[in-house]
Amino acid sequence: MRIHEAPHGINLVVETPETIYIGRFDHTDGFQVVMRDCAIHPVSSPASAEAFVKNTAKYGISVDRREVVLEASRVGRVRLLGEIPKD
């Protein structure tokens, strides 16, 4: 999924090279992405990043920031939080 295809209000996992953001997608204007009620995790290794994503999918979002604005050009992979396996 690309960020501009995401429906408003859905919980997403948004990955940048340095950080993972998990929260409610608000909108994008093509240059910036606005998300609400986000958990934020720095990427130190792919394994720790994926463990964070799976833990959040299983137990819910622990909100670090109420609003996050990202540069759209920094967004790599985008996934629906609801599609992450909870095992």
PDB file of N, CA, C and O in Angstrom:
ATOM      1  N   MET A   1       0.851  -1.168   0.000  1.00  0.00           N
ATOM      2  CA  MET A   1       0.000   0.000   0.000  1.00  0.00           C
ATOM      3  C   MET A   1       0.903   1.240   0.000  1.00  0.00           C
ATOM      4  O   MET A   1       1.947   1.264   0.653  1.00  0.00           O
ATOM      5  N   ARG A   2       0.491   2.236  -0.724  1.00  0.00           N
ATOM      6  CA  ARG A   2       1.177   3.522  -0.695  1.00  0.00           C
ATOM      7  C   ARG A   2       0.430   4.446   0.255  1.00  0.00           C
ATOM      8  O   ARG A   2      -0.776   4.303   0.457  1.00  0.00           O
ATOM      9  N   ILE A   3       1.150   5.383   0.828  1.00  0.00           N
ATOM     10  CA  ILE A   3       0.564   6.238   1.854  1.00  0.00           C
ATOM     11  C   ILE A   3      -0.624   7.032   1.330  1.00  0.00           C
ATOM     12  O   ILE A   3      -1.578   7.255   2.075  1.00  0.00           O
ATOM     13  N   HIS A   4      -0.599   7.459   0.094  1.00  0.00           N
ATOM     14  CA  HIS A   4      -1.717   8.255  -0.433  1.00  0.00           C
ATOM     15  C   HIS A   4      -2.960   7.413  -0.712  1.00  0.00           C
ATOM     16  O   HIS A   4      -4.030   7.962  -0.975  1.00  0.00           O
ATOM     17  N   GLU A   5      -2.830   6.078  -0.658  1.00  0.00           N
ATOM     18  CA  GLU A   5      -3.963   5.177  -0.858  1.00  0.00           C
ATOM     19  C   GLU A   5      -4.665   4.818   0.454  1.00  0.00           C
ATOM     20  O   GLU A   5      -5.743   4.224   0.439  1.00  0.00           O
ATOM     21  N   ALA A   6      -4.064   5.174   1.575  1.00  0.00           N
ATOM     22  CA  ALA A   6      -4.615   4.789   2.878  1.00  0.00           C
ATOM     23  C   ALA A   6      -5.889   5.570   3.186  1.00  0.00           C
ATOM     24  O   ALA A   6      -5.954   6.776   2.945  1.00  0.00           O
ATOM     25  N   PRO A   7      -6.894   4.891   3.713  1.00  0.00           N
ATOM     26  CA  PRO A   7      -8.121   5.593   4.105  1.00  0.00           C
ATOM     27  C   PRO A   7      -7.926   6.371   5.407  1.00  0.00           C
ATOM     28  O   PRO A   7      -7.191   5.943   6.297  1.00  0.00           O
ATOM     29  N   HIS A   8      -8.576   7.486   5.497  1.00  0.00           N
ATOM     30  CA  HIS A   8      -8.545   8.326   6.698  1.00  0.00           C
ATOM     31  C   HIS A   8      -9.019   7.521   7.905  1.00  0.00           C
ATOM     32  O   HIS A   8     -10.021   6.810   7.831  1.00  0.00           O
ATOM     33  N   GLY A   9      -8.292   7.640   9.018  1.00  0.00           N
ATOM     34  CA  GLY A   9      -8.734   7.052  10.275  1.00  0.00           C
ATOM     35  C   GLY A   9      -8.277   5.635  10.532  1.00  0.00           C
ATOM     36  O   GLY A   9      -8.557   5.092  11.601  1.00  0.00           O
ATOM     37  N   ILE A  10      -7.589   5.018   9.599  1.00  0.00           N
ATOM     38  CA  ILE A  10      -7.158   3.628   9.768  1.00  0.00           C
ATOM     39  C   ILE A  10      -5.794   3.595  10.467  1.00  0.00           C
ATOM     40  O   ILE A  10      -4.963   4.477  10.250  1.00  0.00           O
ATOM     41  N   ASN A  11      -5.569   2.590  11.298  1.00  0.00           N
ATOM     42  CA  ASN A  11      -4.275   2.441  11.966  1.00  0.00           C
ATOM     43  C   ASN A  11      -3.257   1.836  11.011  1.00  0.00           C
ATOM     44  O   ASN A  11      -3.477   0.783  10.413  1.00  0.00           O
ATOM     45  N   LEU A  12      -2.130   2.541  10.890  1.00  0.00           N
ATOM     46  CA  LEU A  12      -1.074   2.129   9.964  1.00  0.00           C
ATOM     47  C   LEU A  12       0.250   1.932  10.681  1.00  0.00           C
ATOM     48  O   LEU A  12       0.495   2.498  11.746  1.00  0.00           O
ATOM     49  N   VAL A  13       1.094   1.116  10.067  1.00  0.00           N
ATOM     50  CA  VAL A  13       2.504   1.012  10.418  1.00  0.00           C
ATOM     51  C   VAL A  13       3.236   1.730   9.294  1.00  0.00           C
ATOM     52  O   VAL A  13       3.225   1.277   8.149  1.00  0.00           O
ATOM     53  N   VAL A  14       3.870   2.844   9.620  1.00  0.00           N
ATOM     54  CA  VAL A  14       4.590   3.641   8.627  1.00  0.00           C
ATOM     55  C   VAL A  14       6.067   3.576   8.974  1.00  0.00           C
ATOM     56  O   VAL A  14       6.477   3.949  10.073  1.00  0.00           O
ATOM     57  N   GLU A  15       6.864   3.096   8.020  1.00  0.00           N
ATOM     58  CA  GLU A  15       8.286   2.924   8.260  1.00  0.00           C
ATOM     59  C   GLU A  15       9.106   3.930   7.460  1.00  0.00           C
ATOM     60  O   GLU A  15       8.906   4.100   6.257  1.00  0.00           O
ATOM     61  N   THR A  16      10.023   4.588   8.145  1.00  0.00           N
ATOM     62  CA  THR A  16      11.030   5.419   7.507  1.00  0.00           C
ATOM     63  C   THR A  16      12.366   4.717   7.753  1.00  0.00           C
ATOM     64  O   THR A  16      12.411   3.759   8.525  1.00  0.00           O
ATOM     65  N   PRO A  17      13.441   5.156   7.128  1.00  0.00           N
ATOM     66  CA  PRO A  17      14.722   4.478   7.369  1.00  0.00           C
ATOM     67  C   PRO A  17      15.164   4.468   8.835  1.00  0.00           C
ATOM     68  O   PRO A  17      15.854   3.544   9.265  1.00  0.00           O
ATOM     69  N   GLU A  18      14.776   5.481   9.598  1.00  0.00           N
ATOM     70  CA  GLU A  18      15.242   5.589  10.984  1.00  0.00           C
ATOM     71  C   GLU A  18      14.205   5.228  12.044  1.00  0.00           C
ATOM     72  O   GLU A  18      14.569   4.878  13.167  1.00  0.00           O
ATOM     73  N   THR A  19      12.920   5.307  11.704  1.00  0.00           N
ATOM     74  CA  THR A  19      11.880   5.229  12.721  1.00  0.00           C
ATOM     75  C   THR A  19      10.634   4.522  12.198  1.00  0.00           C
ATOM     76  O   THR A  19      10.310   4.579  11.011  1.00  0.00           O
ATOM     77  N   ILE A  20       9.945   3.854  13.125  1.00  0.00           N
ATOM     78  CA  ILE A  20       8.631   3.265  12.827  1.00  0.00           C
ATOM     79  C   ILE A  20       7.586   4.066  13.587  1.00  0.00           C
ATOM     80  O   ILE A  20       7.740   4.348  14.775  1.00  0.00           O
ATOM     81  N   TYR A  21       6.520   4.427  12.882  1.00  0.00           N
ATOM     82  CA  TYR A  21       5.392   5.142  13.463  1.00  0.00           C
ATOM     83  C   TYR A  21       4.162   4.250  13.317  1.00  0.00           C
ATOM     84  O   TYR A  21       3.865   3.765  12.225  1.00  0.00           O
ATOM     85  N   ILE A  22       3.454   4.037  14.414  1.00  0.00           N
ATOM     86  CA  ILE A  22       2.217   3.271  14.370  1.00  0.00           C
ATOM     87  C   ILE A  22       1.128   4.157  14.947  1.00  0.00           C
ATOM     88  O   ILE A  22       1.189   4.573  16.105  1.00  0.00           O
ATOM     89  N   GLY A  23       0.130   4.439  14.119  1.00  0.00           N
ATOM     90  CA  GLY A  23      -0.941   5.309  14.584  1.00  0.00           C
ATOM     91  C   GLY A  23      -2.018   5.478  13.540  1.00  0.00           C
ATOM     92  O   GLY A  23      -2.028   4.810  12.507  1.00  0.00           O
ATOM     93  N   ARG A  24      -2.915   6.380  13.834  1.00  0.00           N
ATOM     94  CA  ARG A  24      -4.078   6.631  12.990  1.00  0.00           C
ATOM     95  C   ARG A  24      -3.710   7.599  11.877  1.00  0.00           C
ATOM     96  O   ARG A  24      -3.252   8.711  12.139  1.00  0.00           O
ATOM     97  N   PHE A  25      -3.911   7.175  10.640  1.00  0.00           N
ATOM     98  CA  PHE A  25      -3.631   8.023   9.486  1.00  0.00           C
ATOM     99  C   PHE A  25      -4.676   9.117   9.402  1.00  0.00           C
ATOM    100  O   PHE A  25      -5.874   8.839   9.438  1.00  0.00           O
ATOM    101  N   ASP A  26      -4.228  10.361   9.290  1.00  0.00           N
ATOM    102  CA  ASP A  26      -5.142  11.488   9.131  1.00  0.00           C
ATOM    103  C   ASP A  26      -5.212  11.889   7.666  1.00  0.00           C
ATOM    104  O   ASP A  26      -6.258  11.741   7.033  1.00  0.00           O
ATOM    105  N   HIS A  27      -4.104  12.396   7.118  1.00  0.00           N
ATOM    106  CA  HIS A  27      -4.121  12.794   5.707  1.00  0.00           C
ATOM    107  C   HIS A  27      -2.703  13.030   5.193  1.00  0.00           C
ATOM    108  O   HIS A  27      -1.741  13.088   5.959  1.00  0.00           O
ATOM    109  N   THR A  28      -2.609  13.163   3.882  1.00  0.00           N
ATOM    110  CA  THR A  28      -1.373  13.565   3.239  1.00  0.00           C
ATOM    111  C   THR A  28      -1.700  14.539   2.121  1.00  0.00           C
ATOM    112  O   THR A  28      -2.737  14.440   1.465  1.00  0.00           O
ATOM    113  N   ASP A  29      -0.795  15.476   1.923  1.00  0.00           N
ATOM    114  CA  ASP A  29      -0.951  16.405   0.805  1.00  0.00           C
ATOM    115  C   ASP A  29       0.082  16.099  -0.282  1.00  0.00           C
ATOM    116  O   ASP A  29       0.265  16.887  -1.210  1.00  0.00           O
ATOM    117  N   GLY A  30       0.745  14.967  -0.165  1.00  0.00           N
ATOM    118  CA  GLY A  30       1.781  14.581  -1.117  1.00  0.00           C
ATOM    119  C   GLY A  30       3.173  14.963  -0.653  1.00  0.00           C
ATOM    120  O   GLY A  30       4.157  14.359  -1.082  1.00  0.00           O
ATOM    121  N   PHE A  31       3.269  15.959   0.221  1.00  0.00           N
ATOM    122  CA  PHE A  31       4.554  16.403   0.747  1.00  0.00           C
ATOM    123  C   PHE A  31       4.728  16.034   2.212  1.00  0.00           C
ATOM    124  O   PHE A  31       5.831  15.718   2.658  1.00  0.00           O
ATOM    125  N   GLN A  32       3.624  16.076   2.957  1.00  0.00           N
ATOM    126  CA  GLN A  32       3.639  15.729   4.369  1.00  0.00           C
ATOM    127  C   GLN A  32       2.562  14.691   4.661  1.00  0.00           C
ATOM    128  O   GLN A  32       1.529  14.631   3.994  1.00  0.00           O
ATOM    129  N   VAL A  33       2.832  13.882   5.671  1.00  0.00           N
ATOM    130  CA  VAL A  33       1.884  12.883   6.149  1.00  0.00           C
ATOM    131  C   VAL A  33       1.564  13.237   7.593  1.00  0.00           C
ATOM    132  O   VAL A  33       2.471  13.438   8.402  1.00  0.00           O
ATOM    133  N   VAL A  34       0.278  13.315   7.920  1.00  0.00           N
ATOM    134  CA  VAL A  34      -0.141  13.627   9.282  1.00  0.00           C
ATOM    135  C   VAL A  34      -0.778  12.371   9.878  1.00  0.00           C
ATOM    136  O   VAL A  34      -1.685  11.773   9.299  1.00  0.00           O
ATOM    137  N   MET A  35      -0.271  11.994  11.054  1.00  0.00           N
ATOM    138  CA  MET A  35      -0.799  10.852  11.783  1.00  0.00           C
ATOM    139  C   MET A  35      -1.143  11.298  13.193  1.00  0.00           C
ATOM    140  O   MET A  35      -0.567  12.251  13.717  1.00  0.00           O
ATOM    141  N   ARG A  36      -2.087  10.598  13.797  1.00  0.00           N
ATOM    142  CA  ARG A  36      -2.558  10.915  15.150  1.00  0.00           C
ATOM    143  C   ARG A  36      -2.311   9.732  16.085  1.00  0.00           C
ATOM    144  O   ARG A  36      -2.300   8.576  15.663  1.00  0.00           O
ATOM    145  N   ASP A  37      -2.117  10.047  17.350  1.00  0.00           N
ATOM    146  CA  ASP A  37      -2.010   9.041  18.417  1.00  0.00           C
ATOM    147  C   ASP A  37      -1.003   7.958  18.061  1.00  0.00           C
ATOM    148  O   ASP A  37      -1.366   6.791  17.912  1.00  0.00           O
ATOM    149  N   CYS A  38       0.259   8.343  17.924  1.00  0.00           N
ATOM    150  CA  CYS A  38       1.306   7.456  17.423  1.00  0.00           C
ATOM    151  C   CYS A  38       2.207   6.878  18.505  1.00  0.00           C
ATOM    152  O   CYS A  38       2.569   7.543  19.476  1.00  0.00           O
ATOM    153  N   ALA A  39       2.551   5.618  18.298  1.00  0.00           N
ATOM    154  CA  ALA A  39       3.671   4.999  18.990  1.00  0.00           C
ATOM    155  C   ALA A  39       4.870   5.191  18.071  1.00  0.00           C
ATOM    156  O   ALA A  39       4.752   5.054  16.854  1.00  0.00           O
ATOM    157  N   ILE A  40       6.016   5.507  18.650  1.00  0.00           N
ATOM    158  CA  ILE A  40       7.213   5.801  17.865  1.00  0.00           C
ATOM    159  C   ILE A  40       8.345   4.909  18.362  1.00  0.00           C
ATOM    160  O   ILE A  40       8.571   4.778  19.565  1.00  0.00           O
ATOM    161  N   HIS A  41       9.055   4.294  17.404  1.00  0.00           N
ATOM    162  CA  HIS A  41      10.144   3.394  17.764  1.00  0.00           C
ATOM    163  C   HIS A  41      11.316   3.592  16.817  1.00  0.00           C
ATOM    164  O   HIS A  41      11.153   3.449  15.605  1.00  0.00           O
ATOM    165  N   PRO A  42      12.511   3.924  17.347  1.00  0.00           N
ATOM    166  CA  PRO A  42      13.682   4.042  16.475  1.00  0.00           C
ATOM    167  C   PRO A  42      14.103   2.672  15.965  1.00  0.00           C
ATOM    168  O   PRO A  42      14.017   1.679  16.688  1.00  0.00           O
ATOM    169  N   VAL A  43      14.553   2.622  14.735  1.00  0.00           N
ATOM    170  CA  VAL A  43      14.975   1.357  14.131  1.00  0.00           C
ATOM    171  C   VAL A  43      16.460   1.149  14.431  1.00  0.00           C
ATOM    172  O   VAL A  43      17.321   1.810  13.850  1.00  0.00           O
ATOM    173  N   SER A  44      16.743   0.221  15.345  1.00  0.00           N
ATOM    174  CA  SER A  44      18.138  -0.128  15.639  1.00  0.00           C
ATOM    175  C   SER A  44      18.543  -1.387  14.877  1.00  0.00           C
ATOM    176  O   SER A  44      19.708  -1.568  14.520  1.00  0.00           O
ATOM    177  N   SER A  45      17.565  -2.245  14.636  1.00  0.00           N
ATOM    178  CA  SER A  45      17.794  -3.449  13.832  1.00  0.00           C
ATOM    179  C   SER A  45      16.455  -3.903  13.263  1.00  0.00           C
ATOM    180  O   SER A  45      15.411  -3.617  13.850  1.00  0.00           O
ATOM    181  N   PRO A  46      16.464  -4.598  12.140  1.00  0.00           N
ATOM    182  CA  PRO A  46      15.197  -5.082  11.579  1.00  0.00           C
ATOM    183  C   PRO A  46      14.429  -5.993  12.542  1.00  0.00           C
ATOM    184  O   PRO A  46      13.200  -5.944  12.591  1.00  0.00           O
ATOM    185  N   ALA A  47      15.139  -6.815  13.302  1.00  0.00           N
ATOM    186  CA  ALA A  47      14.474  -7.736  14.230  1.00  0.00           C
ATOM    187  C   ALA A  47      13.761  -6.982  15.351  1.00  0.00           C
ATOM    188  O   ALA A  47      12.624  -7.312  15.688  1.00  0.00           O
ATOM    189  N   SER A  48      14.419  -5.969  15.933  1.00  0.00           N
ATOM    190  CA  SER A  48      13.774  -5.222  17.023  1.00  0.00           C
ATOM    191  C   SER A  48      12.599  -4.404  16.493  1.00  0.00           C
ATOM    192  O   SER A  48      11.595  -4.237  17.186  1.00  0.00           O
ATOM    193  N   ALA A  49      12.720  -3.900  15.285  1.00  0.00           N
ATOM    194  CA  ALA A  49      11.625  -3.135  14.682  1.00  0.00           C
ATOM    195  C   ALA A  49      10.400  -4.015  14.475  1.00  0.00           C
ATOM    196  O   ALA A  49       9.281  -3.616  14.798  1.00  0.00           O
ATOM    197  N   GLU A  50      10.608  -5.201  13.941  1.00  0.00           N
ATOM    198  CA  GLU A  50       9.480  -6.101  13.693  1.00  0.00           C
ATOM    199  C   GLU A  50       8.877  -6.594  15.001  1.00  0.00           C
ATOM    200  O   GLU A  50       7.664  -6.787  15.081  1.00  0.00           O
ATOM    201  N   ALA A  51       9.694  -6.801  16.019  1.00  0.00           N
ATOM    202  CA  ALA A  51       9.173  -7.192  17.331  1.00  0.00           C
ATOM    203  C   ALA A  51       8.280  -6.084  17.903  1.00  0.00           C
ATOM    204  O   ALA A  51       7.239  -6.370  18.496  1.00  0.00           O
ATOM    205  N   PHE A  52       8.684  -4.831  17.727  1.00  0.00           N
ATOM    206  CA  PHE A  52       7.876  -3.695  18.168  1.00  0.00           C
ATOM    207  C   PHE A  52       6.534  -3.668  17.442  1.00  0.00           C
ATOM    208  O   PHE A  52       5.494  -3.448  18.062  1.00  0.00           O
ATOM    209  N   VAL A  53       6.558  -3.888  16.145  1.00  0.00           N
ATOM    210  CA  VAL A  53       5.330  -3.880  15.348  1.00  0.00           C
ATOM    211  C   VAL A  53       4.397  -4.994  15.815  1.00  0.00           C
ATOM    212  O   VAL A  53       3.207  -4.759  16.027  1.00  0.00           O
ATOM    213  N   LYS A  54       4.927  -6.196  15.973  1.00  0.00           N
ATOM    214  CA  LYS A  54       4.090  -7.330  16.392  1.00  0.00           C
ATOM    215  C   LYS A  54       3.542  -7.135  17.803  1.00  0.00           C
ATOM    216  O   LYS A  54       2.391  -7.477  18.073  1.00  0.00           O
ATOM    217  N   ASN A  55       4.347  -6.597  18.691  1.00  0.00           N
ATOM    218  CA  ASN A  55       3.898  -6.337  20.060  1.00  0.00           C
ATOM    219  C   ASN A  55       2.779  -5.295  20.064  1.00  0.00           C
ATOM    220  O   ASN A  55       1.802  -5.434  20.799  1.00  0.00           O
ATOM    221  N   THR A  56       2.921  -4.264  19.252  1.00  0.00           N
ATOM    222  CA  THR A  56       1.887  -3.234  19.172  1.00  0.00           C
ATOM    223  C   THR A  56       0.605  -3.797  18.571  1.00  0.00           C
ATOM    224  O   THR A  56      -0.491  -3.466  19.022  1.00  0.00           O
ATOM    225  N   ALA A  57       0.737  -4.647  17.555  1.00  0.00           N
ATOM    226  CA  ALA A  57      -0.442  -5.270  16.948  1.00  0.00           C
ATOM    227  C   ALA A  57      -1.185  -6.128  17.966  1.00  0.00           C
ATOM    228  O   ALA A  57      -2.415  -6.177  17.971  1.00  0.00           O
ATOM    229  N   LYS A  58      -0.436  -6.795  18.816  1.00  0.00           N
ATOM    230  CA  LYS A  58      -1.035  -7.698  19.794  1.00  0.00           C
ATOM    231  C   LYS A  58      -1.664  -6.963  20.980  1.00  0.00           C
ATOM    232  O   LYS A  58      -2.758  -7.319  21.418  1.00  0.00           O
ATOM    233  N   TYR A  59      -0.972  -5.929  21.508  1.00  0.00           N
ATOM    234  CA  TYR A  59      -1.404  -5.293  22.753  1.00  0.00           C
ATOM    235  C   TYR A  59      -1.974  -3.890  22.594  1.00  0.00           C
ATOM    236  O   TYR A  59      -2.509  -3.330  23.551  1.00  0.00           O
ATOM    237  N   GLY A  60      -1.866  -3.318  21.406  1.00  0.00           N
ATOM    238  CA  GLY A  60      -2.411  -1.978  21.187  1.00  0.00           C
ATOM    239  C   GLY A  60      -1.334  -0.910  21.145  1.00  0.00           C
ATOM    240  O   GLY A  60      -0.176  -1.151  21.486  1.00  0.00           O
ATOM    241  N   ILE A  61      -1.737   0.257  20.725  1.00  0.00           N
ATOM    242  CA  ILE A  61      -0.813   1.371  20.532  1.00  0.00           C
ATOM    243  C   ILE A  61      -0.595   2.100  21.856  1.00  0.00           C
ATOM    244  O   ILE A  61      -1.541   2.573  22.486  1.00  0.00           O
ATOM    245  N   SER A  62       0.661   2.177  22.259  1.00  0.00           N
ATOM    246  CA  SER A  62       1.038   2.959  23.421  1.00  0.00           C
ATOM    247  C   SER A  62       1.438   4.347  22.900  1.00  0.00           C
ATOM    248  O   SER A  62       2.537   4.524  22.375  1.00  0.00           O
ATOM    249  N   VAL A  63       0.559   5.304  23.046  1.00  0.00           N
ATOM    250  CA  VAL A  63       0.718   6.614  22.400  1.00  0.00           C
ATOM    251  C   VAL A  63       1.895   7.389  22.996  1.00  0.00           C
ATOM    252  O   VAL A  63       1.958   7.638  24.200  1.00  0.00           O
ATOM    253  N   ASP A  64       2.824   7.762  22.109  1.00  0.00           N
ATOM    254  CA  ASP A  64       3.945   8.617  22.482  1.00  0.00           C
ATOM    255  C   ASP A  64       3.669  10.073  22.127  1.00  0.00           C
ATOM    256  O   ASP A  64       4.052  10.984  22.861  1.00  0.00           O
ATOM    257  N   ARG A  65       3.001  10.283  20.993  1.00  0.00           N
ATOM    258  CA  ARG A  65       2.688  11.646  20.552  1.00  0.00           C
ATOM    259  C   ARG A  65       1.298  11.686  19.936  1.00  0.00           C
ATOM    260  O   ARG A  65       0.901  10.771  19.214  1.00  0.00           O
ATOM    261  N   ARG A  66       0.568  12.747  20.226  1.00  0.00           N
ATOM    262  CA  ARG A  66      -0.798  12.899  19.712  1.00  0.00           C
ATOM    263  C   ARG A  66      -0.828  13.236  18.232  1.00  0.00           C
ATOM    264  O   ARG A  66      -1.761  12.844  17.530  1.00  0.00           O
ATOM    265  N   GLU A  67       0.180  13.960  17.742  1.00  0.00           N
ATOM    266  CA  GLU A  67       0.232  14.291  16.318  1.00  0.00           C
ATOM    267  C   GLU A  67       1.668  14.189  15.827  1.00  0.00           C
ATOM    268  O   GLU A  67       2.602  14.661  16.476  1.00  0.00           O
ATOM    269  N   VAL A  68       1.823  13.562  14.668  1.00  0.00           N
ATOM    270  CA  VAL A  68       3.130  13.429  14.034  1.00  0.00           C
ATOM    271  C   VAL A  68       2.983  13.877  12.588  1.00  0.00           C
ATOM    272  O   VAL A  68       2.050  13.480  11.890  1.00  0.00           O
ATOM    273  N   VAL A  69       3.920  14.707  12.152  1.00  0.00           N
ATOM    274  CA  VAL A  69       3.959  15.144  10.758  1.00  0.00           C
ATOM    275  C   VAL A  69       5.277  14.643  10.166  1.00  0.00           C
ATOM    276  O   VAL A  69       6.358  14.980  10.648  1.00  0.00           O
ATOM    277  N   LEU A  70       5.165  13.835   9.117  1.00  0.00           N
ATOM    278  CA  LEU A  70       6.335  13.248   8.463  1.00  0.00           C
ATOM    279  C   LEU A  70       6.484  13.790   7.052  1.00  0.00           C
ATOM    280  O   LEU A  70       5.500  14.188   6.429  1.00  0.00           O
ATOM    281  N   GLU A  71       7.692  13.806   6.555  1.00  0.00           N
ATOM    282  CA  GLU A  71       7.917  14.110   5.150  1.00  0.00           C
ATOM    283  C   GLU A  71       7.499  12.885   4.349  1.00  0.00           C
ATOM    284  O   GLU A  71       7.979  11.783   4.616  1.00  0.00           O
ATOM    285  N   ALA A  72       6.630  13.054   3.388  1.00  0.00           N
ATOM    286  CA  ALA A  72       6.137  11.925   2.586  1.00  0.00           C
ATOM    287  C   ALA A  72       7.273  11.233   1.844  1.00  0.00           C
ATOM    288  O   ALA A  72       7.222  10.023   1.624  1.00  0.00           O
ATOM    289  N   SER A  73       8.291  11.981   1.461  1.00  0.00           N
ATOM    290  CA  SER A  73       9.410  11.390   0.717  1.00  0.00           C
ATOM    291  C   SER A  73      10.238  10.435   1.574  1.00  0.00           C
ATOM    292  O   SER A  73      10.976   9.617   1.025  1.00  0.00           O
ATOM    293  N   ARG A  74      10.140  10.512   2.898  1.00  0.00           N
ATOM    294  CA  ARG A  74      10.887   9.636   3.815  1.00  0.00           C
ATOM    295  C   ARG A  74      10.152   8.324   4.086  1.00  0.00           C
ATOM    296  O   ARG A  74      10.742   7.384   4.619  1.00  0.00           O
ATOM    297  N   VAL A  75       8.880   8.254   3.726  1.00  0.00           N
ATOM    298  CA  VAL A  75       8.082   7.061   4.014  1.00  0.00           C
ATOM    299  C   VAL A  75       8.505   5.924   3.094  1.00  0.00           C
ATOM    300  O   VAL A  75       8.522   6.062   1.870  1.00  0.00           O
ATOM    301  N   GLY A  76       8.846   4.798   3.715  1.00  0.00           N
ATOM    302  CA  GLY A  76       9.186   3.592   2.962  1.00  0.00           C
ATOM    303  C   GLY A  76       7.975   2.686   2.872  1.00  0.00           C
ATOM    304  O   GLY A  76       7.079   2.909   2.058  1.00  0.00           O
ATOM    305  N   ARG A  77       7.951   1.675   3.703  1.00  0.00           N
ATOM    306  CA  ARG A  77       6.855   0.711   3.694  1.00  0.00           C
ATOM    307  C   ARG A  77       5.692   1.193   4.551  1.00  0.00           C
ATOM    308  O   ARG A  77       5.882   1.816   5.596  1.00  0.00           O
ATOM    309  N   VAL A  78       4.473   0.889   4.079  1.00  0.00           N
ATOM    310  CA  VAL A  78       3.237   1.206   4.803  1.00  0.00           C
ATOM    311  C   VAL A  78       2.414  -0.064   4.879  1.00  0.00           C
ATOM    312  O   VAL A  78       2.184  -0.727   3.867  1.00  0.00           O
ATOM    313  N   ARG A  79       1.963  -0.408   6.103  1.00  0.00           N
ATOM    314  CA  ARG A  79       1.137  -1.604   6.288  1.00  0.00           C
ATOM    315  C   ARG A  79      -0.049  -1.270   7.173  1.00  0.00           C
ATOM    316  O   ARG A  79       0.013  -0.359   7.998  1.00  0.00           O
ATOM    317  N   LEU A  80      -1.115  -2.007   6.997  1.00  0.00           N
ATOM    318  CA  LEU A  80      -2.264  -1.886   7.893  1.00  0.00           C
ATOM    319  C   LEU A  80      -1.948  -2.605   9.190  1.00  0.00           C
ATOM    320  O   LEU A  80      -1.530  -3.763   9.169  1.00  0.00           O
ATOM    321  N   LEU A  81      -2.140  -1.936  10.319  1.00  0.00           N
ATOM    322  CA  LEU A  81      -1.847  -2.571  11.613  1.00  0.00           C
ATOM    323  C   LEU A  81      -2.722  -3.811  11.804  1.00  0.00           C
ATOM    324  O   LEU A  81      -2.263  -4.800  12.376  1.00  0.00           O
ATOM    325  N   GLY A  82      -3.946  -3.778  11.347  1.00  0.00           N
ATOM    326  CA  GLY A  82      -4.856  -4.901  11.501  1.00  0.00           C
ATOM    327  C   GLY A  82      -4.444  -6.152  10.754  1.00  0.00           C
ATOM    328  O   GLY A  82      -4.942  -7.237  11.056  1.00  0.00           O
ATOM    329  N   GLU A  83      -3.553  -6.033   9.792  1.00  0.00           N
ATOM    330  CA  GLU A  83      -3.087  -7.193   9.017  1.00  0.00           C
ATOM    331  C   GLU A  83      -1.796  -7.800   9.562  1.00  0.00           C
ATOM    332  O   GLU A  83      -1.300  -8.780   9.007  1.00  0.00           O
ATOM    333  N   ILE A  84      -1.251  -7.245  10.623  1.00  0.00           N
ATOM    334  CA  ILE A  84      -0.023  -7.767  11.223  1.00  0.00           C
ATOM    335  C   ILE A  84      -0.400  -8.988  12.065  1.00  0.00           C
ATOM    336  O   ILE A  84      -1.317  -8.908  12.883  1.00  0.00           O
ATOM    337  N   PRO A  85       0.298 -10.127  11.877  1.00  0.00           N
ATOM    338  CA  PRO A  85       0.016 -11.317  12.699  1.00  0.00           C
ATOM    339  C   PRO A  85       0.259 -11.021  14.187  1.00  0.00           C
ATOM    340  O   PRO A  85       1.225 -10.350  14.550  1.00  0.00           O
ATOM    341  N   LYS A  86      -0.618 -11.523  15.017  1.00  0.00           N
ATOM    342  CA  LYS A  86      -0.550 -11.245  16.448  1.00  0.00           C
ATOM    343  C   LYS A  86       0.041 -12.402  17.242  1.00  0.00           C
ATOM    344  O   LYS A  86      -0.270 -12.572  18.421  1.00  0.00           O
ATOM    345  N   ASP A  87       0.869 -13.176  16.620  1.00  0.00           N
ATOM    346  CA  ASP A  87       1.474 -14.319  17.321  1.00  0.00           C
ATOM    347  C   ASP A  87       2.788 -13.985  17.959  1.00  0.00           C
ATOM    348  O   ASP A  87       3.409 -14.847  18.581  1.00  0.00           O
TER     349      ASP A  87
END
